[in-house]
Amino acid sequence: MKAKIHFLLIKNTLYKEYRNKTLLLLFLFTLLILWLDQTFFDFIFNQFFKAQNLNLIQYKLDLFYYIISSWNILISALLGVSCVKSDRDEGVLEGLLSLPISRLSYVLSRIFGTWLIVIGYYVLSLLLAITVFSFDGLQGQFLGWPILSSLLMSSLPILIVITLSVFFSLHFSRVWALITTLFLTGIISHANETFSGRFLDQIAHIDGPYKAIIALIHSLIPHSGTFNTLSKELFGNHELTKSLTLELFHFSGSYTLLIFAVMITFRQKGP
């Protein structure tokens, strides 16, 4: 029975965004990005490199990937601030919590449903780009492990940003929750870049409150910035500059702590 309710909540999360035409707008935006990507490189090639034997397909795919990866963070925050808050605003939260399901299961179902939407958009966008670029001669090796591993790694910062946006949506309006989430995500990326791989050495050289704050952020909040870096490295089939094992270990503990903070807030501010 509980498993069926979980499935229905996840399905309802997908339906809410479909009903709000969010997915249609995302698809149209993807087509625009893809067209601009093609047009930009074709223009540059025809103007400056036409006499040279250059294959621009990989550059096109790389640019499209970087744009979509960055855009996914905004999408995650945009959808995350609504996935729980909309139930409260529409007056259906109490009815949902009257079902034989715990508050934790409800929140996780909403987060997971939103995560599926963003991942689905990500996968469809990449498949669309690969299909378009295949007509220009994209080779089959680009469909293999680099894209798959990068997608798996990108799923983690998407999950982190969605969860952060749910947390802030319980405190603020949707607009302020979105702004706060994006601002904190930028700070997290900065903290990850500052401390990742040399944390103990940097801790020993903290010389003010600012560095102490970003050190605390790096210690307690999942490393969305680091996972984005790892995703890009995997996509380009480059050598990893971070320890994947240590990052996943930190993620398991820090994400659990983040969910704990979400649930404390939800119990305090929920029905």
C-alpha positions in Angstrom: 0.0 0.0 0.0 2.7 2.5 1.0 4.7 1.6 -2.1 1.7 2.4 -4.2 1.2 5.8 -2.5 4.9 6.6 -3.1 4.4 5.8 -6.8 1.3 8.0 -7.0 3.1 10.9 -5.3 6.0 10.7 -7.7 3.6 10.4 -10.7 1.6 13.4 -9.3 4.8 15.4 -9.1 5.5 14.7 -12.8 1.9 15.5 -13.7 1.9 18.9 -11.8 4.8 20.1 -14.0 3.3 18.8 -17.1 0.0 20.6 -16.3 2.0 23.8 -15.7 3.5 23.5 -19.2 7.0 23.5 -17.6 8.3 20.6 -19.6 7.1 22.2 -22.9 8.9 25.4 -22.1 12.1 23.5 -21.3 11.9 21.6 -24.5 11.5 24.8 -26.5 14.4 26.3 -24.7 16.5 23.3 -25.5 15.7 23.6 -29.2 16.7 27.3 -29.0 20.1 26.4 -27.4 20.7 23.7 -29.9 20.0 26.1 -32.8 22.2 28.8 -31.4 25.0 26.3 -30.8 24.9 25.1 -34.4 24.6 28.6 -35.8 27.4 30.0 -33.6 30.0 27.4 -34.6 29.0 27.3 -38.2 29.4 31.1 -38.4 32.8 31.0 -36.7 34.0 28.2 -38.9 32.9 29.9 -42.1 34.4 33.2 -41.1 37.8 32.1 -39.7 38.5 28.4 -40.2 37.0 27.5 -43.5 40.4 26.8 -45.1 41.4 24.5 -42.3 40.5 20.9 -41.8 38.7 21.2 -38.5 35.9 18.9 -37.1 33.7 21.2 -35.0 31.2 18.5 -34.0 32.9 17.8 -30.6 33.1 21.5 -29.8 29.4 21.8 -30.6 28.5 18.9 -28.3 30.8 20.2 -25.5 29.3 23.7 -25.6 25.8 22.3 -25.6 26.7 20.0 -22.7 28.1 22.9 -20.6 25.1 25.1 -21.2 22.6 22.3 -20.4 24.6 21.4 -17.2 24.5 25.0 -16.0 20.9 25.4 -17.0 20.0 22.2 -15.0 21.0 23.9 -11.8 18.5 26.7 -12.4 15.8 24.2 -13.4 16.4 22.1 -10.3 16.0 25.2 -8.0 13.0 26.5 -10.0 11.1 23.2 -9.7 12.4 22.4 -6.2 10.9 25.5 -4.6 7.5 24.5 -5.8 7.4 20.7 -5.3 6.4 20.9 -1.6 5.4 24.5 -1.2 2.7 24.2 -4.0 0.9 21.5 -2.0 0.7 23.9 1.0 -0.3 26.9 -1.1 -3.1 24.9 -2.8 -4.4 23.5 0.4 -3.8 19.8 -0.4 -0.9 19.1 2.0 -3.0 18.1 5.0 -5.0 15.7 2.8 -1.8 14.1 1.4 -0.4 13.7 5.0 -3.6 12.0 6.1 -2.6 9.1 3.8 -0.8 6.1 5.4 2.6 7.6 4.7 5.2 9.3 6.8 6.2 13.0 6.4 9.7 11.8 5.4 8.3 9.5 2.7 6.1 12.4 1.4 9.1 14.8 1.2 11.4 12.2 -0.4 8.7 11.3 -2.9 8.3 14.9 -4.0 12.1 15.4 -4.2 12.6 12.2 -6.2 9.7 13.1 -8.6 11.3 16.5 -9.2 14.7 14.8 -9.7 13.2 12.5 -12.3 11.9 15.5 -14.2 15.2 17.3 -14.4 17.1 14.0 -15.2 14.6 13.2 -17.9 15.1 16.7 -19.4 18.8 16.2 -19.2 18.7 12.8 -21.0 16.3 14.0 -23.7 18.4 17.1 -24.3 21.6 15.1 -24.8 19.9 12.5 -27.0 18.4 15.3 -29.1 21.9 16.9 -29.4 23.5 13.6 -30.3 20.8 12.9 -32.9 21.3 16.4 -34.5 25.1 16.2 -34.4 25.1 12.6 -35.8 24.0 14.1 -39.1 27.2 16.1 -39.1 29.3 13.0 -38.5 29.3 12.4 -34.8 31.0 9.2 -34.1 29.5 6.4 -32.0 32.1 6.5 -29.3 30.5 9.6 -27.9 27.4 7.6 -27.1 29.3 5.4 -24.6 30.8 5.6 -21.1 31.8 9.3 -21.0 28.2 10.5 -21.5 26.7 7.8 -19.2 29.2 8.4 -16.4 28.9 12.2 -16.7 25.1 11.9 -16.5 25.3 9.8 -13.3 27.6 12.3 -11.8 25.4 15.2 -12.8 22.5 13.6 -11.1 24.0 14.3 -7.7 24.3 18.1 -7.8 20.7 18.2 -9.3 19.5 16.2 -6.3 21.4 18.5 -3.9 20.0 21.7 -5.4 16.5 20.4 -5.4 16.8 19.5 -1.7 18.3 22.8 -0.8 15.4 24.6 -2.7 12.8 22.5 -0.8 14.5 23.5 2.5 14.5 27.3 1.7 10.9 27.1 0.3 9.8 26.1 3.8 11.2 29.4 5.1 10.7 31.9 2.3 8.5 32.8 -0.6 9.2 31.0 -3.9 11.1 33.9 -5.3 13.3 34.4 -2.3 13.8 30.6 -1.9 15.0 30.5 -5.5 17.3 33.4 -5.1 18.7 32.0 -1.8 19.2 28.6 -3.3 21.1 29.9 -6.4 23.2 32.2 -4.2 24.1 29.4 -1.8 24.9 27.0 -4.7 27.4 29.6 -6.0 29.0 29.9 -2.5 29.1 26.1 -2.3 30.9 25.9 -5.7 33.4 28.5 -4.5 34.0 26.7 -1.2 34.5 23.4 -3.0 37.0 25.0 -5.4 38.8 26.5 -2.4 39.0 23.5 -0.1 38.6 20.4 -2.3 41.7 18.2 -2.3 43.6 20.3 0.2 41.1 20.8 3.0 43.5 20.2 6.0 46.2 22.5 4.5 43.6 25.2 3.9 42.1 24.8 7.4 45.5 25.5 8.9 45.6 28.8 7.1 42.2 30.2 7.9 42.8 33.9 8.6 39.3 35.4 9.0 35.6 34.8 9.4 34.9 34.6 5.6 37.2 31.6 5.2 35.8 30.0 8.3 32.3 30.3 6.9 33.1 28.8 3.6 35.1 26.0 5.3 32.0 25.3 7.4 29.9 25.2 4.2 32.4 22.9 2.5 32.3 20.6 5.6 28.6 20.3 6.2 26.8 20.8 2.8 27.1 18.2 -0.1 29.7 19.2 -2.7 27.5 20.1 -5.6 30.4 22.2 -7.2 32.8 19.3 -7.0 30.4 16.8 -8.6 29.8 19.3 -11.4 33.6 19.4 -12.0 33.8 15.6 -11.9 30.9 15.4 -14.4 32.6 17.7 -16.9 35.9 15.7 -16.5 34.1 12.4 -17.1 32.3 13.9 -20.1 35.6 15.0 -21.6 37.2 11.6 -20.7 39.8 13.5 -18.7 41.7 12.3 -15.6 39.7 13.0 -12.4 41.2 15.8 -10.3 39.1 14.8 -7.2 38.8 11.6 -5.2 35.5 10.1 -6.2 35.5 7.7 -3.3 36.0 10.4 -0.7 33.4 12.7 -2.4 30.7 9.9 -2.4 31.5 9.2 1.3 31.1 12.9 2.2 27.9 13.0 0.1 26.3 10.1 2.0 26.8 11.8 5.3 26.2 15.5 4.3 23.1 14.7 2.3 21.6 12.7 5.2 22.3 15.8 7.4 20.6 18.0 4.8 17.5 15.8 4.7 17.4 15.9 8.5 17.4 19.7 8.4 14.6 19.6 5.9 12.5 17.3 8.0 13.0 19.4 11.2 11.8 22.5 9.3 8.9 20.6 7.7 7.7 19.3 11.1 7.9 22.8 12.6 6.2 24.7 9.7 4.0 21.9 8.3 0.4 21.0 9.4 
